[in-house]
């Protein structure tokens, strides 16, 4: 019988090992599974069971160098998520669903959570309104605010709010990667259908991707010679700005942005955009 450490060697392989290429791919799969709510070790156990076939908990523990109690806990958690099954055998061995079935199961689980939360909105609102406000009203002027946002879902929600509340104009400066992510989140279609003024600069870019051609050519320009591939920001009217500190060059869960409604900051970013717009080239 082949030694468990040898079987699991891709997990432990070094850069000069023949199996290291598989470790890199496993790490990529693991990072993708994290987006579906799995922890690092849960993802490792899932990959191990999925690629090396049915295993007992002690075998998993030994192969992945995990404490036995933690291994049992992880396997039980993955069973509760519906992506790991137990075989009727002695000792009990565990296996995974196919990757397609796993993704579908995890997505449906998240959708059910969202439905439950949506159903609780009315009850929570009633409870909240039953509690009086204890803040003392003053005549102070409106305070400027800022918000830090991490992860694509949170940032996309803020972008959608900004688009839907635009009254006069919306400016977007982004890279091709940023525009691609916005496209797959259906924001390009939203921008192309806006009746207010929209201006989009893509930089650096030699030509415009096909999916961006649905945007009116008068609304979009490129800057081919820019060496900055980390700049992305969105300005709405004279009221708010969303500035990416980590843009689409990073994994979606590591994307990081700052939102603010500071008028001096908004005006400064607007001025920067307008200067870039003058420098940018028409795409047709």
Number of C-alpha atoms within 10 A of each C-alpha: 3 6 9 14 15 12 12 19 18 19 21 16 17 13 11 8 13 11 15 17 14 15 20 15 12 19 16 11 14 21 17 16 21 15 13 15 13 19 15 13 16 20 23 20 25 24 20 22 20 18 13 11 12 19 19 19 22 17 16 25 19 15 20 19 13 15 12 15 11 13 22 17 13 19 23 15 15 19 16 11 14 16 21 21 17 16 13 9 9 7 11 13 19 22 22 23 16 12 13 8 13 19 15 13 16 18 14 12 15 14 12 12 12 12 11 11 12 11 11 11 11 11 10 12 10 10 10 11 9 9 8 7 8 6 6 5 6 6 5 6 6 6 7 9 10 13 10 15 19 17 16 20 14 15 20 16 10 15 20 14 11 20 20 12 12 20 14 12 16 23 22 21 24 25 23 21 16 20 23 18 16 19 16 11 15 12 18 19 16 15 24 15 13 15 11 12 14 22 21 22 25 26 27 19 19 14 16 15 11 7 13 17 14 12 19 13 14 12 16 24 25 26 21 14 11 11 9 10 17 18 19 23 21 23 28 23 18 20 16 22 28 26 20 22 16 19 23 24 14 11 14 17 15 14 20 20 21 17 21 18 19 17 14 11 15 21 17 12 21 21 12 12 21 14 11 17 20 9 12 18 16 15 16 10
